[in-house]
Structure formats: C-alpha cells, structure tokens
Amino acid sequence: MFALAQGKWSYIYDHNAVEIHKLTRVQFTHSLEFLPYHFLLVSCSKKDFAYQDISTGAIPFHHKFEEDSGHANIIRQNPSNAIIHIAKTNGLVELWSPNSDVPLVKMLCHTGPVQDLVVDRKGRVMITAGADKKLKIWDLNSYKCLSEYYLKSAPVSLDLSQLGLLSISFNYSVEVWNSLFGHDVKKQEPYMRHSSLDSIQRARFCPFEDVLGLSTVRGFQSCIIPGSGEPNFDSWEVNPLATKKQRSEMLVNKLLEKIPSTLITLNPEAIGSVTTESDYRTRRDKLNRELTAGKVVKSRPKSQQQILSEKSIARREENIKNIMKQRQEKDKQVEAEKSMPDFIQTDDRPYDALNRFNRKRPREVIKEEEEGTTGAKRQKKPQVSTRPKQW
C-alpha cells in the first residue's frame, strides 16, 4: 500500500492502484511520514497535523498549531525513536510525540524559513537547510550546532543515504557530500555533482542501491552514486529479495509485534530501565546546585492525562501500603498463635512417658490469664473422697 496527498484530502491505495481509504482529518496535506514499527501515518498541513493508525483506523493524536507559531513547512521522522521533526516558516524546528500536547523540544535553527531537514539513521545528528543559504549540522543530544556551511543558493531538498552521504538539491543541480559530520575538518568540495535541464523538486536515495532518484517538473531522473547504499542487509529486518509469501508473513509478524504509540519518547532506552538510588541522588544534587546557582528550573505544563495518571499511581501506591500493613499484622498474629502450645502441663515434674495422662489446661484459659480478664488465679478445690470410712 502507499499513501498519496492529493489536493484537499489524502488517499491510501493498494498495489493495484485501487483506492482503499480516504483520510479526511487533515485538509490540504503537503507532507506524509510513515512510522513502520508503530503503523502510524503522520499527515501534516500548514495549520495542523495528525497521527493515524493504519491497522485500526484510530487517530491517537491531532494538534492544531497556534496562529503566531508559524506554518509547518516540512516534516521528517527520527528513525531511532520515531519522534517527528516539524520545520516551520519562522526558522523553528519542533520535536513532537503523540503523548504530549506541547512540543518536546523547540530549536531556532535559521533566521528564515527552514527549507528541509533530515535525521541520520542512529538519531544523533540533524541537518537543516534554510532560506538564508546556510546548511547547519545539529547534535540531537545537546541540541547545539556542530558546524555550519554557506551555500550558493537556497536548497530545495535534502536527503541522507544509508552510509551517510548527503544530497543537496538546488533548482537545476544536485550536490552529494560525504563525511560532513564526525570530523573536525570541514569539507571544501562535494563528492559528486549532477546538473539537470529541468527544475528539481525532490531527491531521495534508493535503499540498498547506489542510486539517487530525482523528481523534476517533467518527470523522473536517476543518478549512480557509488558507495551510497548499504551492501549488507538484515533479512529479519528488511529483505529486498523477499518473495510474495515472505512479505505476507513479515507483515503479519510486524502487526503482532506492533509498538504502541504510548512508548514514543525522546530516549527509547529509558523504557524498561530501573532508576537506582544513586541515580536519584545524582539528579537531586544537580537540581540543588541549579537552584543555589540561581537558575530558574522551568517544568513543562502537564496535560490532563498526565495529571490523572499521577493521581491514580499515588492512590494505587497508598492502597498497596495499606494492604501490606494489614498482611504484616495478620502474619504476626498467626505466628504468635502458632508459637503457643494447645495445652500446658500443670506441674513442674520432669517429663516422662506417663505425663500424657496428667491433667492439662486448655489454651483459652492461659490466654485469659495473660490478658488479666479472669483476675486472680483459680484455686484448686480439695478433692473429697467418696470411699466409705473403715471403722
């Protein structure tokens, strides 16, 4: 299946180009992104964007931009954590997750509109190009600019290959650069250049192939770029040589292993990890140092769903504490009853085999004597003999 944004609405077609679905939540869509591990289709227009689950048809998140926040120009996904990067006309790049009503991160990347952006496969570097004729490389861990390049004109499209080659498309030419990030020395000349007679609209690398595809106003062109495609592929992940049966089985396995949208976070390694006491102390000391240094710690506004979840977690923890306390008291009572014998021997003579026939007191009488409910100990009555006296 493939999705296509046409005019006012977006449509989904099958492999025979037959229309299957019509997406009417977002109007005048200009960008589409598909998250393969979550089966989510992200559609974006100038005023809003939405996530739609193509396996169930549900819409887990829909957001409208504020009027003074600028129009969305382009969207791209981070392949490592499924975070959506939205570039705007005011030079901002916002990082969005379907679990937050506000952007997770806001970055002012350019003084003018952001023309295009791209994120590498490992999710460590983001490359942006703006109308100010600048190309910037950003570190997604510290959100700082690593390097900056001046271009001859405003680029039209950017794309990264599987091996890290960057294509920069202008109106009538394409430049391919290699090793732009990860090295201290700046590159002075591109790896390859290609000129076109038609105006270029977009350029994309073909996966597992050394081919760069160009879409122009008149059609399609392809260029050979040696060393751009991944030569070794993982057949369990993506198999370009799969048969029809293998593709159907792979689709079923992916549907069974679909990751829910609630697990999309900036740091995917935090899921399943345990916060130790040393980590808690480290964060507490860091917060105290920031407060003593005079830094203002601003917390993001919490959504209604987050507030309700925190209240339910606190209520659940309180109920668990009460239940554990009741269980401990009950266990102590049971242990005390087990340690007390059923009968206690009345005399202090040494135990022998015939002591079993001695008179013994029940446990209830001993318990009452210990609690003081019976008062003074009962005195034994003198035994009266019924045998007649012998004269």
Salt bridges, closest charged atoms under 4 A:
ASP48 OD2 - HIS62 NE2 3.05
ASP53 OD2 - LYS258 NZ 2.96
GLU94 OE2 - LYS88 NZ 3.17
ASP116 OD2 - ARG76 NH2 3.83
ASP132 OD1 - HIS110 ND1 3.27
GLU148 OE2 - LYS134 NZ 3.36
GLU175 OE2 - LYS152 NZ 3.90
GLU175 OE2 - ARG193 NE 3.38
GLU189 OE1 - ARG193 NH2 3.64
ASP198 OD1 - ARG218 NE 3.77
GLU230 OE1 - ARG121 NH1 3.72
GLU277 OE2 - ARG281 NH2 2.66
GLU310 OE2 - LYS302 NZ 2.80
ASP342 OD1 - ARG363 NH2 2.31
ASP347 OD2 - ARG349 NH2 2.54
GLU369 OE1 - ARG361 NH1 3.30
